[in-house]
Amino acid sequence: MTTKATADTRTPRPRWMTNLRAKEAIAGYLFLSPWLLGIILFIVGPMITSGYLSFTRYDIVNPAEFVGLKNFTEIFTKDRLFWPSLMLTFRYALIVVPLSLIGALAAAILLNQALLGTTWFRTFFFLPHLTPIVAAAVLWAWIFNADVGPINHWIRTITGSDNAPGWFRDPDWAMTGLIIMAMWGAIGGNTMLIFLAGLQGVPQELYDAAVVDGAGLWAKFRNVTLPMLTPTIFFNMVLGIIGALRVFAAAYVATQGGPAYSTWFYSLHIYTRAFQYFEMGYASALAWIFFFVLFVFTYVQFRQSRRWVYYAGEVD
Amino acid sequence: MTGETIAPRSKQAGGGFMLADLYQSASFQRALGRGLLYLIAVSSSAVFMFPFVWTVLSSLKRGGELFRFPPTWFPEIPQFHNYADVFEIVPWATWTWNSTFVAVVSTFGAVLTAALVGYSFARFRYPARDVLFMITLSTMMLPVEVTLIPLYLMFAKIGWLDSYRPLIVPSFFGGSAFLIFLMRQFFMSIPIDLDEAARIDGAGYVRIFWQILMPLSIPVTATAAVLTFMAQWNEFLQPFIFLNTKSKYTLAIGIRYFQAVSGFADDSEPKYHLLMAASVMMTAPIIALFFLAQQYLVQGIVMSGIKG
């Protein structure tokens, strides 16, 4: 009884207001429409297609033939490059990402010190990021050249012995070479810019308060900068890991996955199956496994992030 | 600066005791700290620049000089004609035009539509908006490999392979989740009172977008444009997969010609000195762009308040 009474006494929403609401919603969807269409055409549609393809044999020329789970069983049991490529891709990401995050943060802090000529330093730091990947690969192939490259020249000069790594020629060293090359490109790139922006967003009052409390340089960094930057670190970390796991161009151009498959990254594996052997079904299955692994990995990162990421504007 | 003014005084007094005082003085320590920072900045600049400097120097060498041992820095006789040779051996001018065309058009499309979509997420209330925004953000995590194969098949079916449409058209559908996020965050920081005042004056949604929000968003728009342009200019995977005809290449893949990859170049002799010259020509415009835009870049990201 009482509930009915209150419901009856509630003033109905005036008509113009609901109209305005509807109008706003329609306009909102209209502005959103390019992206909605884009998600359907270029993301959801292709995802469904590749999901279906992963259960087929498809070589483009002949129509796709449904084979059930055959691709997946083949990947897990017969594909001798599957596990190694997945493992080395992760190993690569787990080394490159933390090191380049630390490097980029250090670079950002350095460039945030109002040094004279910061504009120039910033450009110098960013240079590797602007170098075309093919040129960078050739450049590093020369730098790491086992016989005439400058790195080995220095190593021999300093150590005085003829034992120097074979780098891109040696299965044990090729990955290290690619990691160094990736770091060179990643430290001064977009990651550093986003850190710089993050640093400039830390309120000065917090530093002033810390100084009043007698904090030194390290204490300020540890207790003000680092906590305030955790969201930026998290953002860079998630994107950095996804970027590192997808590494393709650098490996493709610099080492072609060799020697002895020591740099056979997962994306290279997918590419070869899809665009060299034209096994579109098999490659789609590979891609979906990758997507699944990446999804779980990212999900775990988000779960973990609640423990260490601090959002200043967050209301509990 | 401070170090200089203090130094003569200690000399005047002479003696180790005063010198110890000097080392402990706050201004001296600050000067020392600054000096150390400059030292780090200069030396790490050198590390980052070294490959580029070597590229420029090598672009002026003769082919055989590059792999000389021990490595030499300077070309014996600067070969400026290397740059002209690049234009003669490959259709470099055409490739430059192709890259410019693809990068400019797709940047335009991406930034424009990302702004529209960001406006929608920032300023309108409608059902499922927040869910759609979460979906948008999660697309950032989707590996290209999952969509690349079906997209290739789709573009093959509609006859778009070996044209610029696969590189350009998708940009007109909101650009990327990152750009949408950047624009939305920025629009959220503009007081909504401005929109409301304009609406009272009779402005519609489109007018509010063009005449109120966009003029206030120049820094973030510039950031979005510069980042997209640089990424498009250097994009390797997509043109590599979608383009086949040599005259249609963009610079990022055309430059492989000088590497003399089998099945790619007519001549199996790698031409690394020309590759270096080509690399310099390809990088110079975006270095200039970055140098001019960098202040905007950092500010644009700060103002949009990217916090993850």
HADDOCK unambig.tbl for C-alpha pairs under 7 A between the chains (distance, minus, plus):
assign (segid A and resid 24 and name CA) (segid B and resid 124 and name CA) 6.30 0.50 0.50
assign (segid A and resid 24 and name CA) (segid B and resid 125 and name CA) 6.76 0.50 0.50
assign (segid A and resid 25 and name CA) (segid B and resid 124 and name CA) 6.73 0.50 0.50
assign (segid A and resid 25 and name CA) (segid B and resid 125 and name CA) 6.04 0.50 0.50
assign (segid A and resid 25 and name CA) (segid B and resid 126 and name CA) 4.59 0.50 0.50
assign (segid A and resid 28 and name CA) (segid B and resid 120 and name CA) 5.04 0.50 0.50
assign (segid A and resid 28 and name CA) (segid B and resid 124 and name CA) 5.29 0.50 0.50
assign (segid A and resid 28 and name CA) (segid B and resid 126 and name CA) 6.81 0.50 0.50
assign (segid A and resid 31 and name CA) (segid B and resid 116 and name CA) 5.54 0.50 0.50
assign (segid A and resid 31 and name CA) (segid B and resid 117 and name CA) 5.64 0.50 0.50
assign (segid A and resid 31 and name CA) (segid B and resid 120 and name CA) 5.47 0.50 0.50
assign (segid A and resid 32 and name CA) (segid B and resid 116 and name CA) 6.98 0.50 0.50
assign (segid A and resid 32 and name CA) (segid B and resid 117 and name CA) 4.78 0.50 0.50
assign (segid A and resid 32 and name CA) (segid B and resid 120 and name CA) 5.73 0.50 0.50
assign (segid A and resid 34 and name CA) (segid B and resid 113 and name CA) 6.93 0.50 0.50
assign (segid A and resid 34 and name CA) (segid B and resid 173 and name CA) 4.68 0.50 0.50
assign (segid A and resid 34 and name CA) (segid B and resid 174 and name CA) 5.92 0.50 0.50
assign (segid A and resid 35 and name CA) (segid B and resid 117 and name CA) 6.67 0.50 0.50
assign (segid A and resid 35 and name CA) (segid B and resid 173 and name CA) 4.99 0.50 0.50
assign (segid A and resid 35 and name CA) (segid B and resid 174 and name CA) 4.69 0.50 0.50
assign (segid A and resid 37 and name CA) (segid B and resid 173 and name CA) 6.95 0.50 0.50
assign (segid A and resid 38 and name CA) (segid B and resid 173 and name CA) 4.82 0.50 0.50
assign (segid A and resid 38 and name CA) (segid B and resid 174 and name CA) 6.95 0.50 0.50
assign (segid A and resid 43 and name CA) (segid B and resid 147 and name CA) 6.43 0.50 0.50
assign (segid A and resid 46 and name CA) (segid B and resid 147 and name CA) 5.20 0.50 0.50
assign (segid A and resid 46 and name CA) (segid B and resid 150 and name CA) 5.10 0.50 0.50
assign (segid A and resid 46 and name CA) (segid B and resid 151 and name CA) 6.22 0.50 0.50
assign (segid A and resid 47 and name CA) (segid B and resid 146 and name CA) 6.39 0.50 0.50
assign (segid A and resid 47 and name CA) (segid B and resid 147 and name CA) 5.80 0.50 0.50
assign (segid A and resid 49 and name CA) (segid B and resid 150 and name CA) 6.13 0.50 0.50
assign (segid A and resid 50 and name CA) (segid B and resid 146 and name CA) 6.71 0.50 0.50
assign (segid A and resid 50 and name CA) (segid B and resid 150 and name CA) 5.81 0.50 0.50
assign (segid A and resid 121 and name CA) (segid B and resid 45 and name CA) 6.40 0.50 0.50
assign (segid A and resid 123 and name CA) (segid B and resid 291 and name CA) 5.95 0.50 0.50
assign (segid A and resid 124 and name CA) (segid B and resid 45 and name CA) 5.64 0.50 0.50
assign (segid A and resid 124 and name CA) (segid B and resid 48 and name CA) 6.49 0.50 0.50
assign (segid A and resid 124 and name CA) (segid B and resid 49 and name CA) 6.01 0.50 0.50
assign (segid A and resid 125 and name CA) (segid B and resid 45 and name CA) 5.99 0.50 0.50
assign (segid A and resid 125 and name CA) (segid B and resid 48 and name CA) 5.80 0.50 0.50
assign (segid A and resid 127 and name CA) (segid B and resid 49 and name CA) 6.83 0.50 0.50
assign (segid A and resid 128 and name CA) (segid B and resid 48 and name CA) 6.56 0.50 0.50
assign (segid A and resid 130 and name CA) (segid B and resid 283 and name CA) 6.55 0.50 0.50
assign (segid A and resid 130 and name CA) (segid B and resid 286 and name CA) 6.98 0.50 0.50
assign (segid A and resid 130 and name CA) (segid B and resid 287 and name CA) 6.91 0.50 0.50
assign (segid A and resid 131 and name CA) (segid B and resid 283 and name CA) 6.09 0.50 0.50
assign (segid A and resid 132 and name CA) (segid B and resid 234 and name CA) 5.74 0.50 0.50
assign (segid A and resid 132 and name CA) (segid B and resid 252 and name CA) 6.34 0.50 0.50
assign (segid A and resid 132 and name CA) (segid B and resid 279 and name CA) 6.90 0.50 0.50
assign (segid A and resid 134 and name CA) (segid B and resid 256 and name CA) 6.40 0.50 0.50
assign (segid A and resid 135 and name CA) (segid B and resid 276 and name CA) 6.95 0.50 0.50
assign (segid A and resid 135 and name CA) (segid B and resid 279 and name CA) 5.98 0.50 0.50
assign (segid A and resid 139 and name CA) (segid B and resid 51 and name CA) 6.90 0.50 0.50
assign (segid A and resid 148 and name CA) (segid B and resid 67 and name CA) 6.40 0.50 0.50
assign (segid A and resid 148 and name CA) (segid B and resid 68 and name CA) 6.92 0.50 0.50
assign (segid A and resid 148 and name CA) (segid B and resid 69 and name CA) 5.38 0.50 0.50
assign (segid A and resid 148 and name CA) (segid B and resid 70 and name CA) 6.66 0.50 0.50
assign (segid A and resid 148 and name CA) (segid B and resid 71 and name CA) 6.99 0.50 0.50
assign (segid A and resid 150 and name CA) (segid B and resid 71 and name CA) 6.42 0.50 0.50
assign (segid A and resid 184 and name CA) (segid B and resid 48 and name CA) 6.89 0.50 0.50
assign (segid A and resid 193 and name CA) (segid B and resid 298 and name CA) 6.13 0.50 0.50
assign (segid A and resid 194 and name CA) (segid B and resid 301 and name CA) 6.77 0.50 0.50
assign (segid A and resid 196 and name CA) (segid B and resid 298 and name CA) 6.75 0.50 0.50
assign (segid A and resid 197 and name CA) (segid B and resid 298 and name CA) 5.47 0.50 0.50
assign (segid A and resid 197 and name CA) (segid B and resid 299 and name CA) 6.90 0.50 0.50
assign (segid A and resid 197 and name CA) (segid B and resid 301 and name CA) 5.78 0.50 0.50
assign (segid A and resid 197 and name CA) (segid B and resid 302 and name CA) 4.54 0.50 0.50
assign (segid A and resid 198 and name CA) (segid B and resid 302 and name CA) 6.60 0.50 0.50
assign (segid A and resid 200 and name CA) (segid B and resid 302 and name CA) 6.86 0.50 0.50
assign (segid A and resid 201 and name CA) (segid B and resid 302 and name CA) 6.33 0.50 0.50
assign (segid A and resid 231 and name CA) (segid B and resid 307 and name CA) 5.12 0.50 0.50
assign (segid A and resid 231 and name CA) (segid B and resid 308 and name CA) 5.49 0.50 0.50
assign (segid A and resid 232 and name CA) (segid B and resid 307 and name CA) 5.27 0.50 0.50
assign (segid A and resid 232 and name CA) (segid B and resid 308 and name CA) 5.96 0.50 0.50
assign (segid A and resid 234 and name CA) (segid B and resid 308 and name CA) 6.66 0.50 0.50
assign (segid A and resid 235 and name CA) (segid B and resid 307 and name CA) 6.96 0.50 0.50
assign (segid A and resid 235 and name CA) (segid B and resid 308 and name CA) 4.49 0.50 0.50
assign (segid A and resid 242 and name CA) (segid B and resid 141 and name CA) 6.60 0.50 0.50
assign (segid A and resid 246 and name CA) (segid B and resid 143 and name CA) 6.95 0.50 0.50
assign (segid A and resid 249 and name CA) (segid B and resid 236 and name CA) 6.70 0.50 0.50
assign (segid A and resid 249 and name CA) (segid B and resid 237 and name CA) 6.78 0.50 0.50
assign (segid A and resid 280 and name CA) (segid B and resid 149 and name CA) 6.96 0.50 0.50
assign (segid A and resid 284 and name CA) (segid B and resid 146 and name CA) 6.76 0.50 0.50
assign (segid A and resid 287 and name CA) (segid B and resid 145 and name CA) 5.68 0.50 0.50
assign (segid A and resid 287 and name CA) (segid B and resid 146 and name CA) 5.13 0.50 0.50
assign (segid A and resid 288 and name CA) (segid B and resid 146 and name CA) 6.24 0.50 0.50
assign (segid A and resid 291 and name CA) (segid B and resid 142 and name CA) 6.90 0.50 0.50
assign (segid A and resid 291 and name CA) (segid B and resid 143 and name CA) 6.37 0.50 0.50
assign (segid A and resid 291 and name CA) (segid B and resid 146 and name CA) 6.99 0.50 0.50
